[in-house]
Amino acid sequence: MTVKEILARTSEKISHRWPSTPFLDASLLLQESSGMTREKLLASYNLEIEEDVLEKFNLMAEKRLAGYPVAYITGKKEFFSNTYIVDRSVLIPRPDTEILTEKVLEAAGEMIKKTAAPVKILDLCTGSGCIAITLKKELGSGVEIEASDISENAEKTFKKNCQAILGHQIPFYRCSLFEGINGKYNIIVSNPPYLEDSHVEEMISKNWPEPESALRGGTDGLDLIREITEKAYSFIENGGALFLEADPAQMTEVNMMLSRNRFSNVEISKDLSGKERVISAWQK
């Protein structure tokens, strides 16, 4: 079978169950099984695929049809043009989280212009480390990055990504939110679990493979965000900021939480689909 035939057949099968990105899914799996780059794949539509490659591809495609995310099948995911190791220990990085990262990059960039000292940033619930590592790679010596997560397995994945992308480690604390944190920071950023329990239970019933601890945010999805907004102020330097990702339906409540906890200048940013996804606030 040719590349074109394989992609057409497989993307059609995927579309019946997972209609959002069937052609992209099929392409990524064929890239992984064949070792071809995306550019090479798209330029090779009439190329006959060897049997051993096709067999490997079909096994991957079956996993995708069964509901396994492409990133877990290939073991990697792109984020800010870098390839991250991902497995079932961590949440798969989403494009929406790039918006959160961009907002922190903008704020940190402005801070760097105003001070000779490195800007200190803490990434809570870091998971794969995509936010922390991106910030360090983009801002270099202008920032001091630290990260934390409660999961021992996530810590292992985080450290692998630090080494693979940065060539060195970022200081890491294995703890629940602020329990193991002692310092103060110019910026605290977090993409915490924020799904409602009912939603998570539905996902579990469908054998969703991402770690439950990275998804579950309590009855209203706000358990961790509530704790972060209540405690973050005392861990932020004067004039510093807090950046959070949350569900669009939670933004009004999160805004009120921030106001109740002495934050001001609240700003809400939209994701790629135009939904409110990132909220930030500053010390008064």
C-alpha positions as semicolon CSV with decimal commas, in nm:
position;residue;x (nm);y (nm);z (nm)
1;M;0,000;0,000;0,000
2;T;0,111;0,354;-0,067
3;V;0,140;0,635;0,184
4;K;-0,166;0,801;0,031
5;E;-0,377;0,485;0,055
6;I;-0,275;0,415;0,413
7;L;-0,350;0,769;0,529
8;A;-0,686;0,779;0,351
9;R;-0,799;0,442;0,486
10;T;-0,682;0,499;0,841
11;S;-0,799;0,859;0,878
12;E;-1,145;0,750;0,761
13;K;-1,156;0,479;1,028
14;I;-1,037;0,717;1,299
15;S;-1,291;0,984;1,196
16;H;-1,585;0,760;1,285
17;R;-1,480;0,750;1,651
18;W;-1,243;1,046;1,700
19;P;-1,344;1,308;1,440
20;S;-1,139;1,607;1,554
21;T;-0,803;1,537;1,383
22;P;-0,816;1,200;1,202
23;F;-0,572;1,281;0,919
24;L;-0,321;1,438;1,156
25;D;-0,347;1,136;1,387
26;A;-0,287;0,894;1,100
27;S;0,004;1,104;0,971
28;L;0,177;1,118;1,310
29;L;0,146;0,742;1,353
30;L;0,287;0,676;1,007
31;Q;0,573;0,918;1,072
32;E;0,657;0,732;1,391
33;S;0,634;0,383;1,242
34;S;0,826;0,471;0,925
35;G;1,082;0,713;1,070
36;M;0,992;0,973;0,807
37;T;0,964;1,342;0,882
38;R;0,632;1,514;0,818
39;E;0,779;1,686;0,513
40;K;0,912;1,359;0,373
41;L;0,580;1,185;0,437
42;L;0,375;1,448;0,256
43;A;0,617;1,438;-0,038
44;S;0,595;1,058;-0,063
45;Y;0,226;0,989;-0,124
46;N;0,302;0,733;-0,398
47;L;0,571;0,553;-0,198
48;E;0,497;0,187;-0,120
49;I;0,524;0,114;0,251
50;E;0,717;-0,197;0,349
51;E;0,534;-0,476;0,529
52;D;0,722;-0,446;0,858
53;V;0,649;-0,072;0,874
54;L;0,285;-0,133;0,784
55;E;0,254;-0,394;1,057
56;K;0,396;-0,155;1,315
57;F;0,168;0,121;1,190
58;N;-0,143;-0,099;1,208
59;L;-0,070;-0,184;1,571
60;M;-0,046;0,186;1,652
61;A;-0,364;0,261;1,456
62;E;-0,555;-0,004;1,653
63;K;-0,451;0,165;1,976
64;R;-0,574;0,499;1,843
65;L;-0,907;0,347;1,738
66;A;-0,939;0,205;2,090
67;G;-0,914;0,559;2,228
68;Y;-0,547;0,582;2,317
69;P;-0,412;0,937;2,252
70;V;-0,152;0,966;1,977
71;A;0,098;1,123;2,217
72;Y;0,090;0,819;2,444
73;I;0,128;0,586;2,145
74;T;0,433;0,768;2,010
75;G;0,562;0,868;2,355
76;K;0,608;1,232;2,258
77;K;0,428;1,560;2,205
78;E;0,525;1,893;2,049
79;F;0,497;2,206;2,264
80;F;0,647;2,542;2,167
81;S;0,842;2,369;1,888
82;N;1,010;2,129;2,131
83;T;0,943;1,757;2,159
84;Y;0,846;1,639;2,507
85;I;0,857;1,286;2,639
86;V;0,507;1,194;2,757
87;D;0,363;0,881;2,912
88;R;0,073;0,795;3,137
89;S;0,243;0,966;3,431
90;V;0,167;1,313;3,296
91;L;-0,105;1,513;3,125
92;I;-0,049;1,551;2,752
93;P;0,049;1,915;2,678
94;R;-0,233;2,104;2,504
95;P;-0,216;2,397;2,259
96;D;-0,425;2,600;2,506
97;T;-0,141;2,579;2,758
98;E;0,082;2,751;2,505
99;I;-0,139;3,057;2,557
100;L;-0,072;3,042;2,932
101;T;0,300;3,010;2,862
102;E;0,296;3,301;2,617
103;K;0,133;3,527;2,877
104;V;0,399;3,440;3,134
105;L;0,673;3,499;2,876
106;E;0,534;3,847;2,809
107;A;0,514;3,938;3,178
108;A;0,856;3,795;3,260
109;G;1,007;3,972;2,961
110;E;0,882;4,306;3,091
111;M;1,016;4,230;3,439
112;I;1,358;4,138;3,300
113;K;1,381;4,481;3,135
114;K;1,330;4,652;3,469
115;T;1,570;4,458;3,692
116;A;1,926;4,334;3,686
117;A;1,839;4,034;3,902
118;P;1,691;3,719;3,746
119;V;1,312;3,695;3,757
120;K;1,209;3,408;3,984
121;I;0,928;3,185;3,855
122;L;0,753;2,886;4,013
123;D;0,557;2,638;3,801
124;L;0,308;2,450;4,021
125;C;0,169;2,112;3,903
126;T;0,438;2,103;3,636
127;G;0,369;1,751;3,501
128;S;0,582;1,701;3,189
129;G;0,753;2,034;3,260
130;C;0,640;2,193;2,935
131;I;0,572;2,533;3,093
132;A;0,882;2,552;3,312
133;I;1,116;2,420;3,044
134;T;0,976;2,653;2,777
135;L;1,018;2,953;3,006
136;K;1,379;2,861;3,082
137;K;1,463;2,792;2,720
138;E;1,305;3,114;2,594
139;L;1,428;3,347;2,871
140;G;1,763;3,188;2,959
141;S;1,970;3,355;3,229
142;G;1,703;3,623;3,274
143;V;1,500;3,382;3,488
144;E;1,539;3,136;3,772
145;I;1,280;2,863;3,728
146;E;1,160;2,615;3,989
147;A;0,887;2,353;3,952
148;S;0,678;2,125;4,168
149;D;0,441;1,831;4,137
150;I;0,296;1,579;4,380
151;S;0,359;1,279;4,152
152;E;0,678;1,075;4,180
153;N;0,629;0,941;3,827
154;A;0,573;1,290;3,691
155;E;0,902;1,394;3,853
156;K;1,084;1,126;3,654
157;T;0,927;1,241;3,326
158;F;0,997;1,605;3,413
159;K;1,366;1,531;3,471
160;K;1,394;1,339;3,144
161;N;1,250;1,637;2,957
162;C;1,480;1,883;3,133
163;Q;1,783;1,682;3,029
164;A;1,662;1,621;2,674
165;I;1,561;1,980;2,599
166;L;1,777;2,197;2,826
167;G;2,072;1,969;2,895
168;H;2,043;2,039;3,268
169;Q;1,792;2,012;3,550
170;I;1,549;2,269;3,684
171;P;1,506;2,265;4,064
172;F;1,208;2,043;4,145
173;Y;0,999;1,996;4,460
174;R;0,782;1,688;4,498
175;C;0,500;1,824;4,710
176;S;0,134;1,920;4,715
177;L;0,113;2,279;4,592
178;F;0,290;2,505;4,847
179;E;0,360;2,244;5,116
180;G;0,729;2,211;5,024
181;I;0,784;2,566;4,900
182;N;0,972;2,818;5,112
183;G;1,083;3,099;4,882
184;K;0,917;3,395;4,714
185;Y;0,870;3,445;4,342
186;N;0,803;3,722;4,096
187;I;0,565;3,495;3,904
188;I;0,375;3,182;3,998
189;V;0,218;2,991;3,710
190;S;0,002;2,680;3,717
191;N;-0,208;2,460;3,494
192;P;-0,365;2,264;3,781
193;P;-0,626;1,989;3,760
194;Y;-0,957;2,172;3,707
195;L;-1,210;1,919;3,576
196;E;-1,523;1,849;3,778
197;D;-1,540;1,508;3,946
198;S;-1,842;1,409;3,736
199;H;-1,648;1,476;3,418
200;V;-1,349;1,278;3,542
201;E;-1,571;0,984;3,641
202;E;-1,714;0,982;3,289
203;M;-1,363;0,979;3,144
204;I;-1,260;0,694;3,375
205;S;-1,564;0,493;3,264
206;K;-1,437;0,526;2,907
207;N;-1,087;0,413;3,011
208;W;-0,929;0,753;2,947
209;P;-0,554;0,695;3,001
210;E;-0,436;1,029;3,140
211;P;-0,356;1,029;3,514
212;E;-0,662;1,099;3,726
213;S;-0,457;1,316;3,962
214;A;-0,377;1,553;3,674
215;L;-0,745;1,592;3,587
216;R;-0,957;1,585;3,903
217;G;-1,035;1,925;4,051
218;G;-1,314;1,833;4,293
219;T;-1,692;1,869;4,282
220;D;-1,679;2,206;4,107
221;G;-1,332;2,155;3,958
222;L;-1,190;2,436;4,170
223;D;-1,037;2,260;4,471
224;L;-0,674;2,320;4,370
225;I;-0,736;2,662;4,216
226;R;-0,912;2,765;4,537
227;E;-0,609;2,661;4,744
228;I;-0,364;2,828;4,505
229;T;-0,550;3,161;4,510
230;E;-0,577;3,148;4,890
231;K;-0,207;3,080;4,950
232;A;-0,018;3,226;4,653
233;Y;-0,012;3,589;4,769
234;S;0,236;3,523;5,049
235;F;0,470;3,343;4,807
236;I;0,480;3,630;4,556
237;E;0,721;3,922;4,573
238;N;0,583;4,277;4,574
239;G;0,459;4,363;4,227
240;G;0,453;3,999;4,123
241;A;0,181;3,803;3,945
242;L;-0,015;3,479;3,943
243;F;-0,110;3,306;3,615
244;L;-0,362;3,021;3,598
245;E;-0,528;2,805;3,337
246;A;-0,891;2,713;3,406
247;D;-1,216;2,614;3,239
248;P;-1,403;2,899;3,067
249;A;-1,707;2,833;3,288
250;Q;-1,492;2,887;3,599
251;M;-1,353;3,229;3,511
252;T;-1,610;3,439;3,698
253;E;-1,558;3,240;4,017
254;V;-1,178;3,243;3,985
255;N;-1,189;3,620;3,930
256;M;-1,380;3,658;4,258
257;M;-1,136;3,428;4,437
258;L;-0,845;3,644;4,327
259;S;-1,017;3,963;4,443
260;R;-1,100;3,808;4,781
261;N;-0,734;3,716;4,823
262;R;-0,597;4,070;4,766
263;F;-0,502;4,036;4,398
264;S;-0,583;4,313;4,151
265;N;-0,556;4,399;3,780
266;V;-0,717;4,072;3,678
267;E;-0,682;3,988;3,309
268;I;-0,851;3,703;3,122
269;S;-0,712;3,571;2,793
270;K;-0,880;3,351;2,533
271;D;-0,757;3,023;2,392
272;L;-0,726;2,926;2,026
273;S;-1,099;2,857;1,999
274;G;-1,191;3,196;2,145
275;K;-1,284;3,067;2,492
276;E;-1,161;3,229;2,813
277;R;-0,880;3,002;2,931
278;V;-0,605;3,197;3,112
279;I;-0,647;3,431;3,407
280;S;-0,377;3,644;3,564
281;A;-0,364;3,888;3,854
282;W;-0,108;4,103;4,033
283;Q;-0,024;4,195;4,388
284;K;-0,180;4,523;4,497
